[in-house]
Amino acid sequence: MVQDMYDEPNRLADLIRERRQEFGWSQGALAVRAGIDKSIIARIEAGITTNPRRDTLASIVRALGLRQDDVLSDVPAMPGQLPAFQPYLRAKYGDLPPEARERLARMFAEVRAEYDSSPGGPAQGEDE
C-alpha cells in the first residue's frame, strides 16, 4: 500500500524504484513512458532530488499506474500548489471509512469559511 511507504526517510525514491522494478523497467524505460529525461528518474531514485516538480512527479506517477492523490498529497508543494484536503485525508487517514473522511472534509470547509478570509493560504512565514 502506498501510504505505508511514507514512513521511510527516502520514501518517494523507494516508491518509484520499487514500482518501476515490479514492472521490470529500466530507468530509461520509465522516463520514456513518463515523457521526461532519464536523469530525472536517476536523481529521484538516488535521493538527490527529493522534491521534484509536481508536474514531473505526476507524469512519473501516471506512468507507474499509481493513484496520484496517494502520492502527490504527501509531497511538499510549491507555494500556490498545495494539495486539496480530500487527497490528504485519503492518504493520511485511509483506514477511516469514506463517510468519516467526508465528514472531516465538510468540517474543515466550515471552519475555513468561518476563519479564512484569504483563499491563498497562510501568509509568508505564518506556517513556519
C-alpha positions as CSV (number, residue, x, y, z in Angstrom):
1,M,0.0,0.0,0.0
2,V,1.4,3.4,-1.0
3,Q,0.9,5.3,2.3
4,D,2.8,2.6,4.2
5,M,6.0,3.5,2.3
6,Y,5.9,7.1,3.5
7,D,7.3,6.1,6.9
8,E,10.7,5.7,5.4
9,P,13.2,8.6,5.1
10,N,13.5,8.4,1.3
11,R,10.0,7.1,0.6
12,L,9.5,8.8,-2.7
13,A,12.7,7.3,-4.2
14,D,11.8,3.9,-2.8
15,L,8.3,4.0,-4.1
16,I,9.3,4.9,-7.6
17,R,12.2,2.4,-7.7
18,E,10.2,-0.5,-6.3
19,R,7.2,0.1,-8.6
20,R,9.5,0.5,-11.6
21,Q,11.2,-2.8,-10.7
22,E,7.9,-4.5,-10.3
23,F,7.3,-3.8,-14.0
24,G,10.8,-4.9,-14.9
25,W,11.5,-1.5,-16.4
26,S,14.9,0.3,-16.5
27,Q,15.1,4.0,-15.5
28,G,15.2,4.8,-19.2
29,A,12.1,2.8,-20.0
30,L,10.2,4.7,-17.2
31,A,11.5,8.0,-18.4
32,V,10.2,7.3,-21.9
33,R,6.8,6.3,-20.6
34,A,6.7,9.4,-18.4
35,G,7.9,11.7,-21.2
36,I,10.8,13.0,-19.1
37,D,14.6,12.8,-19.1
38,K,16.2,9.6,-17.7
39,S,18.5,11.7,-15.5
40,I,15.4,13.0,-13.6
41,I,14.4,9.4,-12.6
42,A,18.0,8.6,-11.7
43,R,18.3,11.7,-9.4
44,I,15.0,11.0,-7.7
45,E,15.8,7.3,-7.1
46,A,19.3,8.3,-5.8
47,G,17.7,10.7,-3.3
48,I,19.5,13.7,-4.9
49,T,16.2,15.2,-6.0
50,T,13.8,14.9,-3.0
51,N,11.2,17.4,-4.1
52,P,10.6,17.1,-7.8
53,R,8.3,19.5,-9.7
54,R,4.7,18.3,-9.2
55,D,4.1,18.1,-12.9
56,T,7.2,15.9,-13.3
57,L,6.1,13.7,-10.4
58,A,2.6,13.5,-11.8
59,S,4.0,12.2,-15.1
60,I,6.0,9.5,-13.3
61,V,3.1,8.5,-11.1
62,R,0.8,8.1,-14.2
63,A,3.4,6.0,-16.0
64,L,3.7,3.7,-13.0
65,G,-0.1,3.4,-12.7
66,L,-0.2,4.7,-9.2
67,R,-3.0,6.8,-7.7
68,Q,-1.9,10.4,-8.0
69,D,-3.8,11.5,-4.9
70,D,-1.9,9.0,-2.7
71,V,1.5,10.1,-3.9
72,L,1.0,13.8,-4.5
73,S,-0.7,14.5,-1.3
74,D,2.4,13.6,0.6
75,V,4.8,15.5,-1.5
76,P,5.6,19.1,-0.5
77,A,4.0,21.5,-2.9
78,M,5.4,24.7,-4.3
79,P,3.7,27.8,-3.0
80,G,0.3,28.2,-4.6
81,Q,0.2,24.5,-5.5
82,L,-0.9,23.0,-2.2
83,P,-2.8,19.7,-2.5
84,A,-6.5,19.6,-1.8
85,F,-7.7,18.4,1.6
86,Q,-9.6,15.3,0.3
87,P,-6.5,13.6,-1.1
88,Y,-4.6,14.4,2.1
89,L,-7.4,12.8,4.2
90,R,-7.4,9.7,1.9
91,A,-3.6,9.3,2.2
92,K,-3.3,10.1,5.9
93,Y,-6.5,8.5,7.2
94,G,-7.2,5.8,4.6
95,D,-8.2,3.5,7.4
96,L,-11.3,5.6,8.2
97,P,-14.5,4.9,6.4
98,P,-15.2,7.2,3.4
99,E,-18.1,8.8,5.3
100,A,-15.8,9.8,8.2
101,R,-13.3,11.4,5.8
102,E,-16.2,13.2,4.0
103,R,-17.3,14.5,7.4
104,L,-13.9,15.7,8.2
105,A,-13.7,17.5,4.9
106,R,-17.0,19.2,5.5
107,M,-15.9,20.3,9.0
108,F,-12.7,21.6,7.5
109,A,-14.6,23.6,4.9
110,E,-16.9,25.1,7.5
111,V,-14.0,26.2,9.8
112,R,-12.1,27.6,6.8
113,A,-15.1,29.5,5.6
114,E,-15.6,30.9,9.1
115,Y,-12.0,32.0,9.7
116,D,-10.1,32.2,6.4
117,S,-10.5,35.4,4.5
118,S,-7.7,34.7,2.1
119,P,-8.1,31.7,-0.1
120,G,-4.4,31.6,-0.9
121,G,-3.4,30.0,2.4
122,P,-1.1,31.3,5.2
123,A,0.9,34.5,4.8
124,Q,4.6,34.2,4.1
125,G,6.3,32.7,7.2
126,E,3.0,32.1,9.0
127,D,3.3,28.3,9.0
128,E,6.9,28.0,9.8
